[in-house]
Amino acid sequence: MLRVDIAGVCLTLLPQRAAFLPDSATLLVADVHVGKAASFRGLGVPVPSGTTAQTLDRLSQALQATAARRLVVLGDFLHSARSRGADTLAALAQWREDHAALPITLLRGNHDQRAGDPPASLGIEVCDGPLACGPWLLAHEPQPHETAYVLAGHVHPGVVMGGRGFDRVRLPCFHFGVRVGVLPAFGAFTGTHVLPREPGDRVFAIADDAVHEVPQRQHVDFAR
């Protein structure tokens, strides 16, 4: 875990690709994309199995590590309508039973619009963003707001770090701009998109089960 000050508020960044608000004991995740691999397999694309279990296990780890009393998902909980297979829904039901007392709020993202809301039996409150959370606004798409700092998801931020010679490595990251912060995609079967780093931005890469701030000199805007 790494505690940072973002827009004057303490935020804890977790290697599980989640953020935690200590003042409200709220865990934030974005772009969970449950059932994405199953959706691909349903289209005949040979992709790995077991990613839903990995994602839900990581979510349980983050909840346990923080003792969070609330979970807010910043959009894209289910990947698509094809994600509603029997095995995926059974895994979700079991996970929810293990965390039955946990209040969960989902801010609808673009994939949620197509996949539909999660089954009512999961007891997830669903709404359209943005959602006020202390001095911040929580949203799916990272659009700046006139009066509040925005925490969002949607773009699956990654960072390309350069070493000696032509060494390059791409890692998921937290990317905090002057007015908008973007959380990494939480799901196990998700890619990354490298964002340009503007003056004043802070970038935190996730590697080796830890979160590290990336100095400007190690940051490469685009992979080569």
C-alpha positions in Angstrom: 0.0 0.0 0.0 1.1 3.6 -0.6 -0.6 6.6 0.9 -0.6 9.7 -1.2 -2.2 13.2 -1.1 -4.5 13.8 -4.1 -6.2 17.2 -4.3 -5.7 17.6 -0.5 -7.2 14.2 0.5 -5.4 11.1 1.7 -5.8 8.2 -0.7 -4.3 4.7 -0.3 -3.2 3.0 -3.5 -3.2 -0.8 -3.4 -1.3 -3.2 -5.6 -4.6 -5.0 -6.2 -5.4 -2.1 -8.6 -7.8 -0.5 -6.1 -7.8 2.8 -4.1 -9.0 3.2 -0.6 -10.4 6.3 1.1 -9.5 6.0 4.8 -11.8 8.7 6.0 -14.9 6.9 4.8 -13.5 3.3 4.7 -14.5 3.2 1.0 -12.8 0.9 -1.5 -12.8 2.2 -5.1 -12.3 -0.1 -8.2 -12.9 0.6 -11.9 -13.4 -1.5 -14.9 -13.9 -4.9 -13.3 -15.1 -6.5 -16.6 -16.4 -9.7 -15.0 -17.0 -12.3 -17.6 -14.9 -10.7 -20.3 -13.0 -13.9 -21.1 -16.2 -16.0 -21.2 -17.7 -13.5 -23.5 -14.7 -13.8 -25.9 -14.9 -17.6 -25.7 -18.6 -17.4 -26.6 -17.5 -15.7 -29.8 -15.1 -18.5 -30.5 -11.9 -16.6 -29.4 -9.5 -18.9 -27.6 -8.6 -17.0 -24.4 -7.5 -18.2 -20.9 -10.1 -19.4 -18.4 -10.2 -18.6 -14.7 -10.0 -14.9 -15.0 -13.3 -14.2 -13.2 -12.0 -16.2 -10.2 -8.7 -14.2 -10.3 -10.6 -10.9 -10.4 -12.9 -11.8 -7.5 -10.1 -13.2 -5.4 -8.2 -10.0 -5.9 -11.2 -8.0 -4.9 -11.5 -10.1 -1.7 -7.9 -9.4 -0.9 -8.3 -5.7 -1.3 -11.3 -5.7 1.0 -9.5 -7.7 3.6 -6.4 -5.6 3.4 -8.3 -2.4 4.0 -11.2 -3.5 6.2 -13.4 -1.5 3.8 -17.0 -0.9 4.9 -18.2 0.1 1.4 -17.3 -0.7 -2.2 -17.8 1.7 -5.1 -17.3 0.4 -8.7 -16.4 3.2 -11.1 -18.2 1.5 -14.1 -18.0 -1.5 -16.3 -18.8 -4.3 -13.7 -20.0 -6.8 -16.3 -18.2 -6.9 -19.7 -21.2 -7.7 -21.9 -24.5 -9.5 -22.1 -22.6 -12.6 -23.1 -20.9 -12.4 -19.7 -24.1 -13.7 -18.0 -23.2 -17.4 -18.3 -24.2 -19.8 -15.6 -20.6 -20.3 -14.3 -19.9 -16.5 -14.1 -23.2 -15.8 -12.3 -22.6 -18.7 -9.9 -19.1 -17.3 -9.1 -20.5 -13.8 -8.5 -23.3 -15.2 -6.3 -20.8 -17.1 -4.1 -18.5 -14.1 -3.8 -21.5 -11.9 -2.8 -22.5 -14.5 -0.2 -19.0 -14.2 1.3 -19.4 -10.4 1.5 -23.2 -10.2 2.1 -23.0 -7.3 4.6 -20.9 -5.1 2.3 -22.7 -2.1 0.7 -21.8 -1.9 -3.0 -22.5 0.9 -5.4 -22.0 0.7 -9.2 -21.7 3.8 -11.4 -22.9 2.7 -14.8 -20.2 2.7 -17.5 -20.3 2.2 -21.2 -20.1 -1.6 -20.9 -22.8 -1.6 -18.2 -25.1 0.1 -20.7 -24.8 -2.9 -23.0 -24.5 -5.7 -20.4 -27.3 -4.4 -18.3 -27.4 -4.0 -14.5 -26.1 -6.9 -12.4 -28.7 -9.4 -11.2 -30.8 -7.9 -8.4 -30.0 -10.9 -6.2 -26.4 -9.5 -5.8 -27.8 -6.5 -3.9 -25.8 -3.9 -5.8 -27.0 -0.3 -5.8 -26.7 1.0 -9.4 -26.8 4.6 -10.5 -25.5 7.0 -13.1 -22.6 9.2 -12.1 -21.1 11.3 -11.1 -21.3 10.5 -7.4 -20.2 12.9 -4.7 -17.7 11.3 -2.2 -16.4 13.9 0.3 -14.7 16.6 -1.8 -14.4 14.5 -4.9 -16.7 13.3 -7.7 -16.6 9.7 -8.7 -17.4 8.9 -12.3 -16.7 6.4 -15.0 -15.4 8.6 -17.8 -12.5 10.9 -16.8 -14.1 14.2 -17.6 -13.0 17.3 -15.6 -15.6 19.1 -13.5 -15.8 22.8 -12.7 -15.9 22.6 -8.9 -14.5 19.2 -7.8 -11.6 16.8 -8.4 -12.8 13.7 -10.4 -11.8 10.1 -9.8 -12.7 7.9 -12.7 -11.8 4.8 -14.8 -12.7 3.9 -18.4 -9.3 4.2 -20.1 -7.3 1.4 -18.4 -4.2 3.6 -17.8 -0.8 2.1 -18.2 2.7 3.5 -18.1 5.7 2.6 -20.3 8.9 2.8 -18.3 12.2 3.0 -20.0 15.5 1.7 -18.8 18.9 1.6 -20.4 19.2 1.1 -24.1 15.8 0.2 -25.6 14.4 -1.6 -22.6 10.7 -1.0 -22.1 8.1 -2.4 -19.8 4.4 -1.6 -19.7 2.6 -1.7 -16.4 -0.9 -0.8 -15.1 -0.9 2.4 -13.2 -2.8 5.1 -11.3 -2.6 8.4 -13.3 -3.5 11.6 -11.4 -3.8 14.8 -13.4 -4.4 18.3 -12.1 -8.2 17.9 -12.3 -8.8 14.2 -12.9 -7.4 11.0 -11.5 -7.8 7.7 -13.3 -7.7 4.3 -11.6 -6.2 1.2 -13.3 -8.6 -1.4 -14.8 -9.3 -3.9 -12.0 -10.2 -7.0 -14.1 -7.7 -9.7 -14.6 -8.4 -9.8 -18.4 -7.9 -6.2 -19.4 -5.3 -4.3 -21.3 -3.8 -0.9 -20.8 -3.7 2.5 -22.6 -0.7 4.8 -22.2 -1.8 8.4 -21.4 0.4 11.4 -22.2 2.0 12.7 -19.0 1.3 16.4 -18.6 3.2 18.8 -16.3 2.0 18.2 -12.7 0.7 14.7 -13.4 1.6 12.0 -10.9 1.9 8.4 -12.0 2.0 5.3 -9.8 2.9 2.0 -11.4 1.9 -1.4 -10.1 4.7 -3.9 -10.1 6.0 -6.8 -7.9 2.9 -6.6 -5.6 3.7 -3.0 -4.8 2.9 0.5 -5.9 5.7 2.8 -7.0 5.7 6.5 -8.0 7.2 6.8 -11.5 9.7 9.7 -11.9 9.3 11.8 -15.0 12.7 10.6 -16.2 11.5 6.9 -16.3 8.3 7.7 -18.1 7.9 7.1 -21.8 4.7 8.5 -23.3 4.3 5.9 -26.0 5.6 2.4 -26.4 8.2 1.8 -29.2 
